[in-house]
Amino acid sequence: MQHERIRETITFLEQQIEKLKEIRNSNEVWKPSDGESYFLIEKDFSVRYDRWSSHDVDKQLMDVGNLFKTEQEAEKYAEHFKQILKNREL
């Protein structure tokens, strides 16, 4: 039974990885202009907005892919990440 759950989790995660690869390959990287709003996912998976100012924090968020043009997009990814962690088995 536990092996079946592990296989299901692995299959789920592989599917999620493929979806993320497709999204990454189909999207151009968006960079806000100075003063433009963007959204990011916090460590508790809440979404907040900030304004681009080319500071190191802004650039770090862009480098790791935690920079979204719309709140809806950020919320979609936050929910996706929560599901990945929820379905994880140790």
Order of alpha helices (4+ residues) and beta strands (2+ residues): alpha-beta-beta-alpha-alpha
